[in-house]
């Protein structure tokens, strides 16, 4: 197994907790993109299209923002705890 700072960085970036947060960001992004694409095929009238899209857009946005904030919090809390040692 390789040793060194680059290997340590990859080990940290690919730990299971961070992978879950990366997955949340990716799923949220996919939900946002696919909702805007598929909603025009389901309902073509504008006020109803927006009402159909809204819950999915809010869910996708929550996943993206939550994943990014969670990743940032995890990284900063690990950095702060390693600085106190």
Secondary structure, DSSP 8 states (H G I E B T S, - for coil): ---SHHHHHHHHHTSHHHHHHHHHHHHHHHHHHHHHHHHHHH--SHHHHHHHHHHHHHHHHHHHHHHHHHHHHHHHHHHHHHHT-
